[in-house]
Amino acid sequence: MPPMALSMITLGIILGTLMVISTNHWLTAWLGLELNMISIIPVIAKQKHLRSTESATKYFLTQAIASALMLFSSTLNAWQTGSWDITQLNNKMSSTLMIASLTMKMGAAPLHFWLPEVLQGSTLTTTLLITTWQKIAPITLLYMISNHIQSNTTTLIGLLSILIGGWGGINQTQLRKMMAYSSIAHLGWTITAISITPNIALLNIIIYMTMSTPFFLMLSTSSSKTLQTMTTHWSHSPTTAITLTLLLLSMAGLPPLSGFTPKLLILNNLVVHKLTIMATMMALLSLLSLVFYLRTTYLLTSTAPPTTTQSTTLWQLKPHHNQITAALAPVALFNITVLPALLM
């Protein structure tokens, strides 16, 4: 991609998100989301492959439908209340439609159908961008309207996301699809808490982004796209294998890693608000995600690739792999230090 085009695309992605974060008007927020969507489509379609073109088309269609639904919801609310203020979403139908549009933009269940397919047809770097940066704007809007969100709606969406995210990831051998369902499950925890404790919901998505960023970057440097290639990490780069293992266990929410911190806080607040059954269901459904996280860590640390001369390995080291791993290791190990800092 030419440097000028890349710089313009990067500027559009950053500017679109900043517009959404800084605005208090629905039309400006819609404009920022549209700018963000238009900027990332060339990034998804830059590969000379039919799968990437298909992914870009699916992404465009779903985001366009979500944007139209968002515009209709904000217009309906302005018609009923006379205000375009984001924090004044008082109409119940507008609130429900807005939640549907934002969950479709993020890829939460039951409007998650596009996310695994789009991520599978994208590069690992683009996958990282979609699962982290592209979720900042919709999460910010959800945070801003959290006082007007009906808790029953978000609870149902959250439970479905945790269930589908765990169930869908079990049968996956492609790492990008597995991480897509992992993203759906983490969004479930965030959406469940957004109407009860918005600050903890924001903490949950921030910690998830700090975990997934070094994970995807390490996979990108080693060209790992399937579970089969994960078996070669330990023999070629033990540092990468250990760091990826810690990141996966943190995503699974095992103590004392930091992925356990937001889950513990969310469950605690649900119990405080007399939603003990809801908290129990979420904790049990998260065990589905734990299955494929532990399976991946087992492949990373307890298996070795075939060593016969006839076998071939899919390992493809990129230049300066060790230097990149050394630079990402401290960022990844941050996921161990958050919980003790919180308890202090």
Secondary structure, DSSP 8 states (H G I E B T S, - for coil): --HHHHHHHHHHHHHHHHHHHH--BHHHHHHHHHHHHHHHHHHHTTSSSHHHHHHHHHHHHHHHHHHHHHHHHHHHHHHHHS--BGGG---HHHHHHHHHHHHHHHT-TTS-TTHHHHHHTS-HHHHHHHHTGGGHHHHHHHHHTGGG--HHHHHHHHHHHHHHHHHHHHT--BHHHHHHHHHHHHHHHHHHHHTT-HHHHHHHHHHHHHHHHHHHHHHHHHT--BHHHHTTHHHH-HHHHHHHHHHHHHHHT-TTSTTHHHHHHHHHHHHHTT-HHHHHHHHHHHHHHHHHHHHHHHHHHS-----STT--------TTHHHHHHHHHHHHHHHHHHHHHHH-
